[in-house]
């Protein structure tokens, strides 16, 4: 079992920055990859960024060059640095973790990001 808790969301003006944090607990050494998804009102949940531990990162096209996913020195932490935010980035952002040994994806409860003047 893996538990995930997101933090760092809030209200920011266009062009501003936020850093989201995701703290994992439980069987963290079984985590193969972690990622950030978002869901705007009336839209499907979409992948924003992901990181395979010890390997590569991936980004959705609309956030490339603006968002950066990283793993903290405390191996249970993953961050999403979001710069040059746009109103269309407004959504609930969810952290997830994939455990390969049992093919299970775990989700956090989400954190709201609102980009508005």
PyMOL commands that set and color helices and strands:
alter all, ss='L'
color gray80, all
select helices_A, chain A and resi 28-30+61-63+87-89
alter helices_A, ss='H'
color red, helices_A
select strands_A, chain A and resi 2-7+10-12+18-26+31-39+46-52+57-59+67-71+77-82+91-99+104-107+111-115
alter strands_A, ss='S'
color yellow, strands_A
deselect
rebuild
show_as cartoon
